[in-house]
Amino acid sequence: MAQDSSARLVLAIETSCDETAAAILRGSELLASEVASQIALHAEYGGVVPEVASRNHLRTLQPVLERALAKAGISLDAMDAFAATCGPGLATSLMIGTSAAKALAIGFRKPYLAINHLEGHLLSPFFGTPQGVRPAIALVVSGGHTLLVGIEGFGRYHRLGQTQDDAAGEAFDKVGKLLGLPYPGGPNVDRVARDGDATRFDFPRSMLDSDDFNFSFSGLKTSVRYLLPKLENISLPDVCASFQEAVVDVLVAKTLRAAKATRHRVIALSGGVSCNSRLREKMQTACAAQGLELLIASPALCTDNAAMIGYVAALKLAHGESSPLASDIDPNLQLVA
């Protein structure tokens, strides 16, 4: 991407859960993106512990910022704006990032932008594309969220459907834990499933044929739990592959049905679960069969990161938007009503 020296510089911070991240962008050009993972810290607990996460953000944020600035070769006083994730997420974690971004905005007398984490995921497949944000059906699928959203343009979104219970990523992690796989469960289920037979167990495809675009994965998780005691010799790869296939079948079918109903010709796939190899494979095959264009966020933009937050901030800044310094975090922030 050609460098635009007239574009404004944005420093973005992401601390919504257990990743400490900072990114620097010049317009839509990514100059630096640094992420410090806490997976090892939370692995012994089998999940994210909020207090552990927030304490580690406090220790890690400054070194992460320093690495991003060094990589970009730019000083803090050169920034035109500072941004941070304001929700949804863990309250104590969100406070670390937003407080830092607000302090920098005050200190350098620059605009502050509070960014919705879900909008970051939503728009990440468009990051770096020549046409930018354009009309599409977006599937945002992560540990905490499973959403189908119609995108008409930047800032113009409407929710088509969402999970009614567990998010897809949450189901992956819980099933991984049931199967005794290392934390986080989702990537390990995907890894083990590659050697399994996806037709071995006929798990339910909940709400596959419902007349809406909502999802449900709690029953599927429960089916796995009830199956395990009945198996004398558990074929871990077969269970993982069969479970994964059930999740992916529903995600792909509902997404393509939404595209047909709305006559959109572009599918945008994002969120941590979009790294799943089987989901990518089946979505690519299904879109090709229907003549649909598929945009998938790069793996570095799928999990929590500050680059996607900076991308949304840069778009808002270009549209003349900023946020009041008095704006608060919202752990339950929604993308659209």
Steps between C-alpha positions, in 0.01 A plus 500: 500500500636839402588729787277805540698763687189718536305231689471545873688290754300296751625302798250234607488288816311174551454351849146362489588156637836326538707641215698822546536661158605826339508607136599807304335591172541776248152512353435141391871417487613279787840613628524277806293243686613342825311240704600350835311177568393383845413144397773346713385695808139381475566144379528360853149632576345371177365845418555872540517632858400871489725617783801319356426651159472858624812478715696370205370780276643749751841332485505444125341804338797734518749251347248417227456871420875550492545208258231635269651849498847362435378283214314790339791736560263767626479686831188549710490875437458433126163329550186670375263295715487228764245218506406208724243225524216615726296176489379236503739311724620464858442823691832501684690428179316762295581763761875450454499573127247781501670676793836487320358629172311782672811601695701517177226699328492748788878522526552566129173691451380267228163333430396184680294228330308233691468194275256212508698173503233332287523769234872430488431134425217588262714720276829309526443305173494832312828620651754544222256437215497757216125561525485530878172439683217407265162324512527144630361234728738468793540202729678598821579182687714493814516371855239744622300586191330343201335767285364532148504864395397678184750771405382779271807717552721635777285563808189359333432154640195293586495181702344202324560235765703397801554208733220430743732337755866397462712671237671263255842570648368442851363162389838409347681591822255316725509186288879519492498509879257203515740305281800587715670707233739781597377857538381669284272222378394642164833486314575158651165356390582620148845344517380160624202495262729492196566131566137412572190376317242779497219252422569269796255670738177668390486804726201737478501805271288723724284764328638400161154507347346779707341785310739756646875561510559419865731232639508259793799291606419410862313184403787384282743539788262303723476221240876458512492486880230230498681297234835470674396264786345264243825452311721213611791618291481868418629588157598855580560604137158365394318681781681825423441471124130413542441781749687751285307397189170563679604853599639584157198363313268738684731803469546454126137417420357795693752744354427400141127504566533856631693601188228355279221669696669842487652457152844592623786364290780538757554291814732636773627250758676609818561429868719244672303198375555614142851359542341154510630308198178309433286814516727676252501199269124448497421872474738534204345200324143617565568857387673381183201278418264796540722750320547708815812695590649395832710734712670343801706701745865398509585275799678789674176700489268217608593474865503804727735767367535878490540526123129442441420755773731751332336434163157592634649801680668621180170473312318691773771766505475538122126553543560775756399291800651490848386400849454702820771443757219443750370201300495183706573135432210264433577131569171406330527734203297389199594544137149578380168517681 
